[in-house]
Amino acid sequence: MPLENRLKELRASRSLNQQQLGELVGASRQTISLIERGDYNPSVTLAIRIARVFGKPVEEVFTLSEEETT
């Protein structure tokens, strides 16, 4: 199920690199990279942690692609 995200954009807005974001949410840099590329869907817990770093609801960081919701 394709899960789109705004992770790279949000990271850039906070001047965070993948390693720094990973440390803030308890994930590796590789995991953050995989999520950004859409090659890995985070657990609900990790998605919530990521959203909290940016002060956003999960739905503003992660969305299902339109083709999958119909």
C-alpha angles and dihedrals in degrees: 000000000000112000115192121205143186094213099123092048093048092046091052091050089058095040091240124148122213093262093053093048090048091054091050093053101033097252134115125257087246091057091051090049092050092049092050091051092048092243094118132037112216122229116258089254093053092045090053092048091051093048091050092055088060096038091239135126112256089248090063092055101036129033135169113245114257094243092059097050096058 
